[in-house]
Amino acid sequence: MEFFEIVRVAVGHSHAYDWRGPKEKLFLVKGACIVKFGSSSKALQEGDVLDLPPAEEE
């Protein structure tokens, strides 16, 4: 692991990440959320791990 970030997002708010490179993962430790990436989205629940796809070319 080269980098990690812990972010607490309040209910009703959002947070944006800049894509850093291949093999990125998002670990949802507490609660539930909807993760939007490119033109897709995925609902996550506490304990889920999401392998993030590469950023879409614009």
Secondary structure, 3 states (H helix, E strand, C coil): CCCCCCCCCCCCCCCCCCCCCCCCEEECCCCEEEEEECCEEEEEECCCEEECCCCCCC
